[in-house]
Amino acid sequence: MKATCPKNPTHKRFITVVHITEDWEVNEAGGFEEVANSDGELVHGPDPGNSWTCKDCGAEAKVEE
């Protein structure tokens, strides 16, 4: 997989979504109170099908598998 910025090929950092578990403290109705443990487990890492944004300029990156 390789991501490139369409505006500037020297931009090498991108923002995308990953899925991580974390433990929450909830009330009796299941409402969020606070994060009890943020040392969660990675469920799914970066995916080329997700949106990728250049961290430097905000352009939508091109991602090749």
C-alpha positions as a LaTeX table, in Angstrom:
\begin{tabular}{lrrr}
\hline
Residue & $x$ (\AA) & $y$ (\AA) & $z$ (\AA) \\
\hline
Met1 & 0.00 & 0.00 & 0.00 \\
Lys2 & 1.25 & 3.50 & $-0.80$ \\
Ala3 & $-0.38$ & 6.88 & $-0.23$ \\
Thr4 & 0.63 & 10.00 & $-2.14$ \\
Cys5 & $-0.42$ & 13.62 & $-1.86$ \\
Pro6 & $-1.78$ & 14.92 & $-5.20$ \\
Lys7 & $-0.65$ & 18.47 & $-4.39$ \\
Asn8 & 2.90 & 17.79 & $-3.20$ \\
Pro9 & 4.76 & 14.47 & $-3.49$ \\
Thr10 & 7.11 & 15.46 & $-0.64$ \\
His11 & 4.20 & 15.27 & 1.84 \\
Lys12 & 4.55 & 11.88 & 3.54 \\
Arg13 & 2.11 & 11.97 & 6.52 \\
Phe14 & $-1.60$ & 11.16 & 6.28 \\
Ile15 & $-4.68$ & 10.97 & 8.50 \\
Thr16 & $-6.94$ & 7.90 & 8.18 \\
Val17 & $-9.18$ & 5.73 & 10.34 \\
Val18 & $-8.18$ & 2.65 & 12.35 \\
His19 & $-10.36$ & 0.65 & 14.73 \\
Ile20 & $-9.16$ & 0.20 & 18.32 \\
Thr21 & $-11.02$ & $-1.25$ & 21.29 \\
Glu22 & $-11.08$ & 0.58 & 24.61 \\
Asp23 & $-12.77$ & $-0.02$ & 27.93 \\
Trp24 & $-15.45$ & 2.45 & 28.95 \\
Glu25 & $-16.98$ & 3.21 & 32.30 \\
Val26 & $-20.75$ & 3.47 & 31.78 \\
Asn27 & $-23.70$ & 4.22 & 34.01 \\
Glu28 & $-26.57$ & 1.84 & 34.77 \\
Ala29 & $-28.32$ & 2.82 & 31.52 \\
Gly30 & $-25.20$ & 2.18 & 29.42 \\
Gly31 & $-24.43$ & 5.90 & 29.01 \\
Phe32 & $-20.78$ & 6.86 & 28.57 \\
Glu33 & $-19.07$ & 8.24 & 31.67 \\
Glu34 & $-15.33$ & 8.10 & 30.86 \\
Val35 & $-12.63$ & 5.98 & 29.25 \\
Ala36 & $-11.51$ & 3.39 & 31.79 \\
Asn37 & $-8.60$ & 2.00 & 29.76 \\
Ser38 & $-7.26$ & 3.61 & 26.59 \\
Asp39 & $-4.61$ & 0.92 & 26.04 \\
Gly40 & $-6.94$ & $-0.84$ & 23.64 \\
Glu41 & $-6.34$ & $-3.56$ & 21.12 \\
Leu42 & $-5.97$ & $-2.81$ & 17.41 \\
Val43 & $-8.93$ & $-4.41$ & 15.64 \\
His44 & $-8.24$ & $-3.16$ & 12.11 \\
Gly45 & $-5.35$ & $-1.03$ & 10.85 \\
Pro46 & $-5.20$ & 1.44 & 7.94 \\
Asp47 & $-7.23$ & 0.33 & 4.92 \\
Pro48 & $-6.77$ & 1.61 & 1.36 \\
Gly49 & $-10.57$ & 1.82 & 1.03 \\
Asn50 & $-10.83$ & 4.38 & 3.83 \\
Ser51 & $-10.50$ & 8.13 & 3.36 \\
Trp52 & $-6.87$ & 9.33 & 3.62 \\
Thr53 & $-6.08$ & 13.03 & 4.07 \\
Cys54 & $-2.68$ & 14.68 & 3.73 \\
Lys55 & $-1.66$ & 15.92 & 7.19 \\
Asp56 & 0.28 & 18.85 & 5.71 \\
Cys57 & $-2.20$ & 20.37 & 3.24 \\
Gly58 & $-5.53$ & 18.57 & 3.74 \\
Ala59 & $-5.74$ & 17.16 & 0.22 \\
Glu60 & $-7.45$ & 13.81 & $-0.31$ \\
Ala61 & $-4.63$ & 11.33 & $-0.83$ \\
Lys62 & $-4.37$ & 8.77 & $-3.59$ \\
Val63 & $-3.88$ & 5.29 & $-2.13$ \\
Glu64 & $-2.61$ & 2.33 & $-4.14$ \\
Glu65 & $-2.72$ & $-1.24$ & $-2.85$ \\
\hline
\end{tabular}
